[in-house]
Each structure stands twice: as structure tokens, then as C-alpha cells.
């Protein structure tokens, strides 16, 4: 965990996350990084499910990293939830999470658009009381600590972070400003907000951790970075009349997160060098319009079909990665005992 913060927590295992898919054979050098983006995560879930169905790529992954909705997907896969089950979870998630909308008076008084009750209930039913260390594959989750104003990278292999409840870790990463209130983790005594404020696309952070931990070179690693489109409107809309301060805040947050994601992409390309395409693949919907992170109908209708198309396009390169196995694990794997 980088950044500043307290370390505390109680270990307790169990819950619905205990069963499911387990990690694959040794010799893994794959990294999967997943952007934040609310219900647009349906694109990432569908894409990974299709790629795994075709190639079995997730069996070669030794490190997951996720921000916000990407953190939910990363942790789900790391604890063994089947990709297809994750897709079904996302198809049900939108109406449950974004049903707890506050009234206009509450929003005018500065309250968040949504209460966190729906999201908390979905996460609790999925992960129960399982701790972060339950992740069978090392997993990184981005958040921002309000007390220290520092970005935080929670690590399932960290002795202290691993004791945190998965539900707390994910609520900390998904508390998008304007949409949800900050999340307080009692074990740490601190409040957290969406990791997208500092790390919308955690690819560069994941790559940095992998290079430090495994003794590998960039040429030995394979990084699949998956975005999910943008939620802010184009410049003419930003200047349009009759926009409320609330809508301006939502769009500004979305713009900052989108720009941060692009910056991480550029940094990863720089690390891999001129021939980055052999080791690094960035997949996004390529959808021209904007889909808000709470617009679950548009996300399911527009992004889910695009995910299948993008998976087919990415399949040749990812298959080539899987057909060139390494003799040993280049990424330290597994959760804490």
C-alpha cells in the first residue's frame, strides 16, 4: 500500500467469495488492469469473459489491478468468481446500486446523488465477510485517502491490507465524488474516495509493482489494460447554457478521470519502449458517445455488444501471449496464508 495511512484490521474469513474458479498453471507473466467507470464495467466483464472463453487467458494472469468498478471486477476474478457469473452480476448491478437516489433538496444541500446502501448490499451478498487476503491472485485496488490527501494502492499481499474486509476495500475504491459519499474504514480510522481521482487507469502502477516484485524485465511481462469509455460530454456541451453546478461537477470529475487514464496509457508505452505492442495491449470500447457511470441501460445496450467485437479483435495477440509460456512465475502469486 503506497501513500500514508494507518494499518489495522481483524482477520476473519468466509462468505460467498470462498468458492469459484481457481488460478491456473505456474509460469504466469500476465497483468490485467481495469479502469474505473461505474456501470460501464459491463464492457470489461463481457470482454474478459469472451477472451477467457476463447483462450483461457485468465489462467496466465499473476496480477490484477483495478480502480472503482475495475476493482470489483479484479477482486471478483482474483477470488475465483467465474467470468460468466461476473457478467451476470453486472447486468443486475445497475438497478440495485443506482436505485437509492437522493431527492433534489438533499443534492442542493451538498449530499451525494446516491446513498451507498445498494452498492454495499450487492458487495456483501457477493463477498460476505471475506478478507482481502482471500484473493488467490495478487490484487491491487486504488483509492484516495481524505485525511492524508494521498493516493493509496491497497495490496492483497500486504499483511495489513490483507486483513481488511473486501467490502470495505471496494467501497473505498468506488466512492465516486458527487455520486457517493466517502467511505470510512473503521479498521484504518480513515475516509476514502474513488481511486479514479488519482489513478483512474492503474496500469502503470500495476506494471511498476510487477517490475519491483518479480525480478522481471518489461519484455518478459504481458499487460492487458482494459478501459470502458468515457462519461463526460464533449467540449461544446461543457460550454452549453442551462447547465447546473451539479452537472458541471459531474462532468468535470469525468473529464479529469478520462485524462488521467490517457496519461497512464502513455506512461506504460514509454516503459515498454518502441515495440510496446508486443507486450502491452490497451482495449477500449471506441464508442464515440458518452455514457454516464450510472446509465446502466445505455451501458448494457451499447457496450456489451462492443465488448464481444473488441475481444475478437484482441484474441490473436492474447493467444500469442499464451502460446509463449515462461518457465517460472515472473509475478509472485497467491494470497496470504
Secondary structure, 3 states (H helix, E strand, C coil): CCCCCCCCCCCCCCCHHHCCCCCCCCCCCEEEEECCCHHHHHHHHHHHHHHHHHHCHHHHEEEEEEECHHHHHHHHHHCCCCHHHHHHHHHHHHHHHCCCECCHHHHHCCCCCECCHHHHHHHHHHHCCCEHHHCCCEEEEEEEECCCCEEEEEECCCCCHHHCEHHHHHHHHHCCCCCCCCEEECCCCEEEEECHHHHCCCHHHHHHHHHHHHCCCHHHCEEEEECCCCCCCCHHHHCCCCCCHHHHHHHHHHHHHHHHHHHHHHHHHHHHCCCHHHCEEEECCCCCCCCCCCCHHHHHHHHHHHHHHHHHHHHHHHHHHHCCCCCCCCCCCCCCC
